[in-house]
Every structure is written in structure tokens, then in C-alpha cells.
Amino acid sequence: MLAKSPLGRKVRDESEMRMTELHDRLVAILPLSTERMSIRLLSSQDSEALAQMTNDPRITGVVHFLPDNFTADDAQTLIVGDGTGRDNFLGGWLSETGELAALIGVHLHESGETEIGYWVKGDLHGRGIATEAVSAVMAALKTAFPERRLIAECRTANVASWKLLEKLGFKGTGEDGARPGRMRLVLS
């Protein structure tokens, strides 16, 4: 039997109802604004911009689930996901140019954890874009989901991302992450 979430979406079971409610809470805190960006949930209309930003070996070479040639169809598949609301992708759009500068993944796990991940357009690396976008998303998540633990996964060889996560308050646990070659970090 199908039930309805608070926002009226049809759901199949209790687990899906919980995930739908979490997704609805996430949507309610968006969009976010920072000094240089507007951050909002990506939609299918953003597929081309996401493909242009992501189809770069500096990104596809380190994100294991991305194909080497990331197309608009791949972007569409990523954005739409499996329809459960578990995996949510936010875009950080530069206010000055309207350019998609960053992607922030917000993954709502059944375990009571919320995982964040990100990538930044290759030619914008080293400009504080990730720090600005991820810290804004983290602050909003801590307010909207105080009961959930924030986690991340990172390759130890990705020194810049590891340092950024530590700067934002994450600590390595010494445990393997769920994804190949990654280590788990938790917000302390």
C-alpha cells in the first residue's frame, strides 16, 4: 500500500517514507547563498552544465563512479538518481558569472549519517570554492539535521581534499570507506 510523504509524494514502505521525509527537509533549506555562490539542488535542466564542468580528467580521474567521458546523459542519470531521495546533488553557481563551479553531494544514509562529497570545476581549483560551498552546506545540514552525523570519504592520496575536510572539522577514523580506495572521516 502506498502512503504519502508530508509533501504529498507517494512512498512504498517505512524506510522509503523516512528517506522521503529527510529529502523533503533537505529541499526545505535550499537554496543557500554564500559570498560568491548560490547553492541549490540540481535539476535535469542542469545536465549540460554539469557535464561541461565534470568532463575533465582532474575530476573523472579521481571520482571512481564517473566515466572518463562524462556526458549530459551521464549527468542526467546522476541528478535523477534512483528516485529515493537518498543521493542529492547540489550545484554551487558563481553569482558573478552564473557558471557552475562546484557539485556537493549530500547522501542520506539509513544509519543516521549524512555523507557529503564534492568536486570543483578543474580551472577553479585552489580558489576556495570547495571550502565556501562545503562549509555552507555543512552549516545548513547541522541546523536541519542535528540528529544526524556528518561523514565523508576521501582517498588519502587526495591531499588537498583530505586537508580541506580536516580544516572543516572532519577527522579520519582509520576505517575503510564504502567506496574503493577511500578512508572514512567523521565530523568531530
N, C-alpha and C positions, 0 to 999 in steps of 0.2 A: 504494500500500500504506500502511495506517495503522500508525503507531508509537505508543508510549505515552510520555508525559512521566514524570518521576520520581514525580509524584503520581498517575499512572495515567490521565490524560486522553488520549483519542485525538487524534492530530495527523496532518496530511496530508503535510507536507514539512519540510525542514530549517529553513527560515525560520520556519514556524509552531512548530516544536519549540523554537527559540531563544526566541521570544516567549513560549511557554508556560512555559519554564523561568524566564524573567525574571519573569513574572507570579507564578509559584509562590514565587520568592524574595521578591517584594513582600508577598504574603499572609503569609509566614512572619514578617515583622517587625511585623505588626499583631496586636492593637490597640496604640495608643500612648496614653500618658497625659501630660497637662500639668497645670499648676496648676489650670486651670479646666475642662479638657475631656478627653473620651475621644474618640480618633480611630480610626475603623475603616472598613473597606471597606463601601460602601453595598450593600444588597441590595434585591431587588424589594419587600420589605416596607416599605422606607423611601420609596416613591414618593410617598405623600401628604404626608409631612413635607417632602420635597424640593420638591414643588410649592408648598406653602404658603410655604416660605422664599424660593423663587426667583421666584414670580409677583409681581414688584414692578418697576416701571419703572426703579428705580435699579439693578437687575440686568439685566433683559431689554433695557434700552436701551443697554447697553454691551457685552454679550456677543453677538457677531454671530450665533452659531448657535442662539440661543434665540428661540422665537416670543414675540411680545408677550404673549400669554395662555398662560402655561406651566402645563399641566395635569398631573395624575397620570399620564396616558398618556405625555406627553412625558417626564416624569421616569423612568418605567419604561423607555422607549426609550433614554434617556441612560445609565441604570445598566447595562442589559443590553449595550448597545453591539453590536459586530459579532461578539462571541464569540471574538476572537483574543487577548484579554488585553492588547492594546496600550493601550487607554484605560481607566483605572481611576479611579473617583471615590470619594474618602474623605469621610466626614462627620465634622465636629467637633461633638460633642454636649456642651452645657454640663452639668457634673457636678451643679450645684446645682438645675437645673430640668428636665433631660432634653431640653431644646429643641435642635433642630438649628440651629447658629449659623453654620457655615461648610461650604463644599464645597471640597475640594482635589483638583484633577485631577492625576493622575500618568500621563503619556503616554510610553510606552516606544517610542522610535524605532529603526528598523533601523540608523541611522547611529552607534549607540553613545551617543546622547544621551537623556537623560530630561528631558522638559519638565514643568514644574509651572505650574499656573494655579489660580486660586481666586476665590471670591466669598463675601461675608459677608452675612448677613441684614440688610436695609436699616436696621432700627431699632437695630442693634448696631454700625453704622459708627462709627469713631473711638474704640473702646474697647480696642484692642489685640488683638482676636480674630484678625485675619489674621496679625499678627506672631507670636502664640503658636502658632497652628496650623501655619502655613507653616514656621516655623523648626523645629518638632518633626519635621515630615515631612522637611524637608531634612536634618536631622541623621541620621535613620534611613536615608534614601536614600544618604547619603555613606558610611555604615557598611556597608550591604547591597550597594551597587553602587559600590565605589571606582573601578572601571574606566570608569564612565560619566560623561559630562559633564552637569552640570545646566544647563538653559537655561530661559528664559521668553520670552514675547512680551507686549507691552503697547502700548497707544496712548499716544503722547506727551502727548496731551491729558488722560489719566487721571493727573493729577499725584500724587494720593495713592498709587496703586498703583506708579507709577514710583519714587517716593521710598521706599516700603516695600521694593521689590526692591533698590534701591541700599543701603538700610540692612542688608539681609540678605546683601550681598556681590556682587550682580549688577552688571555693567557693560554699558551699551549698546554694541553693535558698530557702529552706523551702518547696519546691513543691514536691509532689509525683512524682516518675519516672513512666515511661510507664510499667515497669516490676513490678511484685508483690513484695511488701516489700522494695522497693528501693526508695531512695531520689535522686533528680536531683542536679547535680553540673555543674557549668559553669566555663570556664577558664576566669579569670579576667584580 
